[in-house]
């Protein structure tokens, strides 16, 4: 039985069990996730979005097969059991091409789904909720979105049959999610999905599947995406409120599904535990992981400024800003305000738009110089205590060595640890 199926069975038995979905293509995040999963002997779910990875390369430059091979290569490097590895595709549908006419956008979405399933992805989030170029509806109707999602499921099923062998796809439906990468305006509360809307999505999508003779595929629909009432923006977080989500939690108890929760980044450990108990069993996290990476790298750069003479420094923080200002496509429409406010957001926003820039050659060169400088000038424990007190204490306890690479990874483990605890206890 696939681990995703076991999660459903556990919730029907009244057990609190879930899985963390790693939604990041950052190499250090990926490697740290594998290392953490090896230590705890747990399944690892890694997902790529249609924007990150598609038939044209996405912003990572990788096709579904290319990303699949990259992840398998890292698994081999860490000697991680391949049978415990789950790859997922997130928001698979016409989103990337939503400005194009529906027929053309859906043709590209069919190729996208085909390539993901053919590559060997197991978990497929079908998302056709967006209005396409020639749709007359101001907001796409649930029935039309469901028909398009079912059409993509048909492509997935046909591709799986032609592929032969392996686990059949498990599907996630539903699209009521926070704005990708976080909200742009401050909010103080967020209404969870209404039960009536969740029920309509389920019934309408099931009928669309049945209309195409996909009853056997519907059995493998494992999760419904809803809005649990969590969100984050540039400088605010809306925490999970179990009272507000109570009716939504009870609704799913009588269905052979669990919920998938997007944008759970920055929730407290207690909130994550409660979400899993309330059947939000798939917890997706992305920006919080690269935010932790950025925190560690910036802290190391600040320590470098104390330890290393000016001509030899990487000046990494300044290089980050220079690269982002020179290439503003990934942040300009997200960060508003005057120049000072934009600069602050580029560094410290929870939405962490600087995650798109770490692979830039200029920034990579500065990062390599930073690591070399700190290997040549090891950070004293007393200075580490000032900037990264948790890592200081874990080094003192002998958990890992005083090495810049290990310090960065341990900062990411702080986030992974909360999710591991919430989904396994």
Secondary structure, 3 states (H helix, E strand, C coil): CCHHHHHHHHHHCCCCCCEEEECCCCHHHHHHHHHHHHHHCCCEEEEEECCCECCCCCCCCECHHHHHHHHHHHHHHCCCCHHHEEEEEEEECCHHHCCCCHHHHHHHHHHHHHHHHHHCCCEEEECCCCCCCCCCCCCCCHHHHHHHHHHHHHHHHHHHHHHCCCCCCEEEECCCCCCCCCCCCCCCCCCCCCHHHHHHHHHHHHHHHHHCCCHHHHCCEEEEEECCCCEECCCCEECCCCCCCHHHHHHHCCCCCEEEECCCCCCCHHHHHHHHHCCEEEEEECHHHHHHHHHHHHHHHHHHHHHCCHHHCCCHHHHHHHHHHHCHHHCCCCCCCCHHHHHHHHHHCCCCHHHHCCCCHHHHHHHHHHHHHHHHCCCCHHHHHHHCHHHHHHHHCCCCCCCHHHHHHHHHHHHHHHHHHHHHC
